[in-house]
C-alpha cells in the first residue's frame, strides 16, 4: 500500500467514526512513526453544535486527563532542577490547614505521611473528587452533565475529599515504590500536585508548562484553559465536548480542572508532545522517563506509572495476534495520546464524547495495525 492509499484509508476510518456513531459529532486523529517517515492527521464532523463549521486538524481540542502528562513532566523537571523531591512531604509546600485531616483511613490520620510521590503515582489512596459521589450528594461529573457548567477551586476539592469522601487505603510506604501494586486513580492527587509545583517553583502552572514544555517543543496551539488567553478569533475556541447527544459548554469547569484536565491542544501539537516526551527531549536525566514507567494496576486493562498510563490487553482477548502495549494517557472526553513501542508509532486524537470511553482504544488498535502493516 502506498502512502496516498494509506492516508485515504485513515481518512475513511475517521469519517466512519462520525458517520456510524450518532453520538460522535466530531473527531480528529493523528498518526506518526518514530523515524519521521510518516505523519498524517485528519478530522471529521463539525466542531460546534450551533455552527456548520467543519472540524479540522487545526481546531483546538480539550485533551482532558492527558493534561496529567504535562503536570507529571513538570514535577519531574522540577525534581531534576532541585526544586523539589518526590520524597518531600506535602507539608513542605501546602498549608497545614489544607492537609489537616485530609487522609483519615479507618480512624488513623495519615495526612502527614503524604509525599509528592503519592500524588504523581496515584498511590496516596485519596478519593477522587470529580467522579465519586459524596455522602448525600452528587459527583462533580454528574452536576456538570445534568446542571451545566460550574467552577471550583482547590479548597473546595480538599473539602470534598475531607468531608464527603473516604480514602481507599493508606499511602504507599516508601520502601514499596518498586514492589507496590496498589493505586487508585484520583483527580484529587493532580489538583494537589499542581499546587505543589506552583509552590516549589513560585510560578504559575501555565508559566511552568510554557517554560518546560510548550516553548522547548515549539507547541503552537497548546495552553492551560482559562490561564492563558488564546487568540480572540472565535474560530480558535476548542471543539465542543458532548455527553451522549448533549453538547456541553464547560468554560468554568475546564478552567477549574487545571493540572488534572484543563489543557487545550491540537492533534499536531499532541503528536509533537508525545514524541518529545518519549524521546527524551524534555528531561535532562535519561533515567527520569524510566522511573515514570513504574507500573501499578489501576483498573483493567490499565496500569499507572508517574503520570503515564499503560494499556495492554491479555493475549486471551486477542488470541490470533497480540495487541500492542500502549503508553501515554487518555482523557474522559475520549481524548487519547499513546505510543506503541512495538510498532514504533505515535497516535493522538479525540472523539469529544464523555460517554463510552472505551471506544477510542478500539480505534487506536485498528489504526496502529493499519499503519504498521502498510
Secondary structure, DSSP 8 states (H G I E B T S, - for coil): --HHHHHHHHHHHHHHHHHH-TT--EEEEEEEETTSS-EEEEEEEBS-TT---B--TTS-EEEETTHHHHHHHHHHHHHHTTS--TTSBGGGTS-HHHHTTS-EETTEE-GGG-BHHHHHTT-S----TTTS--TTS--HHHHHHHT------HHHHHHHHHHT---SS----GGGTTT-------HHHHHHHHHHHHHHHTS-HHHHHIIIIITTTT-SS-EETTTS---S-GGGS---EEETTEEE--HHHHHHHGGGT-EEE-HHHHHHHHHHHHTTSS-SSHHHHHHHT--EEEETTEEE-SS-EEE---GGGSTTS----EEEEE-TTSEEEEEETTTTEEEEEE--BSS-TTHHHHHHHHHHHHHHH-
